[in-house]
């Protein structure tokens, strides 16, 4: 990008970030929840800034059998505070052969849908979200049929339904065999137009741009996020899209792996903001701000090999909110309560609320 183009991007971002709160459209705030004390403590501290809590609670197997539970403290606190509860339905270990068996078995799908309706009625959930991943391209229509059946049944019971969908920036798979792998098992299995039509909204997983499988890089760089959102908007209206926002930071390092002949590999792990910034400090690394990707990063040597940090902080959070407003999206879906930079909550206090 030319210096003039970068200047224009900075001006546009500044303008978006400095629109008075009273003039901005409020964003619905969905926060994912894991069964940890860190997640619970964050939920308790900041419940007044949360619209929807989405616990990763229920697992489904190849027979359509579902199991799981939610911390009673979470349900009680959400009810007292007027926070809507939308638990996740997760296919077991994201195991593709098991999911293929489930999707091909109409009796198993029907069994699961009946369980979903019972769960919603029994616990008074606002709704349920499908977190069905590692979907084969061949199972695209079967996933749509299952989701459509679930939507019809849940809506009939007075419950909402949504689905978390893996990122996809375009029709073309991409330049690498890695992108072919993403397309045939992670991206291509979702019929966006059909899912958007029958459900209440879609949470776009606009994160995991870089993972343990890739070289170091941002969890969710703004240019890449914008490409993903623009692609989804071709099929789903903005009022039915929720922007995936990562709250976890990332560290890339070298690890021993005795399963490989070479016994070592590059790897990454998720970090809290506190631990990530602490690693930078203890290793004497200066945090840099990438104004194009909207992410803080650092690198430092550890025994002669470099480790990389890409940190999701309050500044990157603001940039992602600005993107959601720019695209007039329904809201955001933040993964996950617990490791966030605490300063994001001050930002949210100054933001208008949406979809209450």
Number of C-alpha atoms within 10 A of each C-alpha: 7 7 8 9 10 13 12 12 14 14 12 12 16 13 11 17 18 10 10 11 13 10 8 16 18 19 24 21 23 27 23 21 24 17 14 11 10 13 18 17 13 17 22 13 10 14 17 14 18 21 22 24 24 23 25 20 19 21 19 21 20 21 19 24 16 20 12 10 12 14 12 9 11 17 18 10 14 21 14 8 13 14 20 20 23 27 26 23 23 19 24 17 14 17 15 19 13 16 26 18 16 24 24 15 16 16 13 17 25 16 15 22 23 14 16 21 22 14 15 21 16 9 10 16 19 17 26 26 23 21 20 24 22 22 26 21 16 13 18 15 15 19 24 19 17 18 22 18 15 24 23 16 18 23 16 11 14 14 21 21 23 24 21 19 24 24 25 26 18 14 9 10 18 14 8 9 10 12 14 16 14 19 21 16 17 22 24 24 23 23 16 18 14 16 23 19 14 18 21 19 23 27 26 23 24 27 24 17 17 16 19 16 10 14 13 21 20 25 25 25 23 20 12 18 26 19 16 21 27 17 17 23 18 11 15 20 16 21 15 18 26 27 31 28 27 24 27 25 27 25 23 22 18 14 12 12 13 10 8 9 7 9 10 13 12 16 19 21 13 20 21 19 23 15 14 22 24 13 18 19 13 8 12 13 18 14 17 12 16 13 16 13 18 21 26 22 24 21 20 17 13 11 7 7 9 12 20 20 28 28 30 29 24 21 17 25 23 16 21 23 21 18 21 23 20 15 16 18 23 25 27 22 26 25 21 20 24 22 22 26 20 15 12 16 17 11 14 18 12 11 18 15 19 13 11 13
